[in-house]
Amino acid sequence: MKIGKTMLVAASLLAVGGLQANADFRFGVKAGLNVDKLKLSNKGLSSLESDNHCGWTAGVTTDFTVPVIGIGFDASVMYTRMNSRTEGMEWEGENKGRNFLEIPVNLKYKLSIPAISNIIAPYIYTGPTLALKLGSDDNFLKTKTCQWGWNLGLGVQLINHLQIGAGYTWGMNNIMKHVNVPIVGDYAPTALKVKNNYWTVTAAYLF
C-alpha cells in the first residue's frame, strides 16, 4: 500500500512538472481601441451628461497557458487614452479625456482543439484592471488617481501568435473627488458619483 501511494505521488509530481516544463509563456506587444462612457449618478446635476467616445491603448503583454487544460492568465502594461467627455448645459466648455497607465490581469481559458489549435484557438477571459491617471485635471471634474475595473471578454488566437480580443470593463469604484460648479463667478465643490465603463478591442502579437 505504501509503495502504491508513493508511486501515485511520484506520478502526480511528474505530471505537474511536465505541465510546468511545457507551459506556454510568451511576451508580446498589444494595441487597440476603446469606447468609454462615464456613468453619472447625481440628481442635483441632471444637466451634466456623458457620451460615448473613442480612444486608444498600446503597450506590452505577457501570456501564460498550461497546455492540454488550456487555463492560464495574461497581464499587460498599457498606455491608455480615454476620451470620455462630460458636458453641462449650465457651464461653458466641457471636460475632456485623460491618459492612464492601465494594468489588466486576466484569468484565461483557451479552447485547444488538437487538429487546428496551431491555426485557430478561441478563448475567454476575466479579471481586474487598475488604471492610474497620468497628469492632473484641468477642467471642472476632479477625478481620483486610481480607477478599478473588472474585465470580461472573448477572443481568438490565430497562427499561434496573433490574439484578437474584445471585452467590456465595468467600473468598480467611484472615480470622482468632486465637481467644481460655478456659482456667481466662484467654484463650489459638489458631490458626484461616477464610474468609468468601456469597451475595448485589441490585437496582440506574441513572440
Solvent accessible surface area in square Angstrom, and as a share of the most:
residue,aa,sasa,rsa
1,M,183,0.82
2,K,171,0.72
3,I,133,0.68
4,G,42,0.40
5,K,126,0.54
6,T,89,0.52
7,M,129,0.58
8,L,125,0.62
9,V,87,0.50
10,A,46,0.36
11,A,56,0.43
12,S,54,0.35
13,L,122,0.61
14,L,138,0.69
15,A,60,0.46
16,V,79,0.45
17,G,34,0.33
18,G,30,0.29
19,L,61,0.30
20,Q,131,0.58
21,A,87,0.67
22,N,108,0.55
23,A,22,0.17
24,D,47,0.24
25,F,107,0.45
26,R,26,0.09
27,F,129,0.54
28,G,6,0.06
29,V,77,0.44
30,K,34,0.14
31,A,52,0.40
32,G,17,0.17
33,L,105,0.52
34,N,2,0.01
35,V,58,0.33
36,D,0,0.00
37,K,90,0.38
38,L,10,0.05
39,K,127,0.54
40,L,45,0.22
41,S,62,0.40
42,N,49,0.25
43,K,198,0.84
44,G,69,0.66
45,L,18,0.09
46,S,94,0.61
47,S,13,0.09
48,L,10,0.05
49,E,102,0.46
50,S,11,0.07
51,D,80,0.41
52,N,95,0.49
53,H,54,0.24
54,C,71,0.42
55,G,3,0.03
56,W,112,0.39
57,T,6,0.04
58,A,39,0.30
59,G,22,0.22
60,V,87,0.50
61,T,9,0.05
62,T,21,0.12
63,D,1,0.01
64,F,51,0.21
65,T,11,0.06
66,V,27,0.16
67,P,43,0.27
68,V,136,0.78
69,I,88,0.45
70,G,3,0.03
71,I,86,0.44
72,G,6,0.06
73,F,78,0.32
74,D,11,0.06
75,A,25,0.20
76,S,4,0.02
77,V,70,0.40
78,M,7,0.03
79,Y,91,0.35
80,T,1,0.01
81,R,65,0.24
82,M,4,0.02
83,N,32,0.17
84,S,9,0.06
85,R,84,0.31
86,T,0,0.00
87,E,88,0.39
88,G,6,0.06
89,M,156,0.70
90,E,123,0.55
91,W,25,0.09
92,E,170,0.76
93,G,61,0.59
94,E,40,0.18
95,N,1,0.00
96,K,113,0.48
97,G,13,0.13
98,R,34,0.12
99,N,44,0.23
100,F,7,0.03
101,L,59,0.30
102,E,16,0.07
103,I,59,0.30
104,P,17,0.10
105,V,67,0.38
106,N,10,0.05
107,L,109,0.54
108,K,7,0.03
109,Y,96,0.36
110,K,14,0.06
111,L,84,0.42
112,S,55,0.35
113,I,78,0.39
114,P,126,0.79
115,A,93,0.72
116,I,70,0.35
117,S,24,0.15
118,N,108,0.55
119,I,110,0.56
120,I,70,0.36
121,A,2,0.02
122,P,55,0.35
123,Y,15,0.06
124,I,102,0.52
125,Y,33,0.13
126,T,42,0.25
127,G,3,0.03
128,P,51,0.32
129,T,3,0.02
130,L,33,0.17
131,A,4,0.03
132,L,49,0.24
133,K,23,0.10
134,L,76,0.38
135,G,66,0.63
136,S,104,0.67
137,D,26,0.14
138,D,130,0.67
139,N,41,0.21
140,F,22,0.09
141,L,0,0.00
142,K,49,0.21
143,T,4,0.02
144,K,74,0.31
145,T,70,0.41
146,C,59,0.35
147,Q,12,0.05
148,W,120,0.42
149,G,3,0.03
150,W,106,0.37
151,N,13,0.07
152,L,95,0.48
153,G,11,0.10
154,L,114,0.57
155,G,11,0.11
156,V,38,0.22
157,Q,5,0.02
158,L,53,0.27
159,I,110,0.56
160,N,55,0.28
161,H,62,0.28
162,L,54,0.27
163,Q,12,0.05
164,I,70,0.36
165,G,7,0.06
166,A,41,0.31
167,G,6,0.05
168,Y,45,0.17
169,T,6,0.04
170,W,116,0.41
171,G,12,0.12
172,M,105,0.47
173,N,38,0.20
174,N,49,0.25
175,I,7,0.03
176,M,6,0.02
177,K,127,0.54
178,H,59,0.26
179,V,0,0.00
180,N,31,0.16
181,V,18,0.11
182,P,50,0.31
183,I,98,0.50
184,V,148,0.85
185,G,71,0.69
186,D,101,0.52
187,Y,139,0.53
188,A,35,0.27
189,P,96,0.60
190,T,44,0.26
191,A,77,0.60
192,L,9,0.05
193,K,132,0.56
194,V,1,0.00
195,K,82,0.35
196,N,11,0.06
197,N,27,0.14
198,Y,13,0.05
199,W,150,0.53
200,T,30,0.18
201,V,82,0.47
202,T,23,0.14
203,A,46,0.36
204,A,4,0.03
205,Y,90,0.34
206,L,1,0.01
207,F,140,0.59
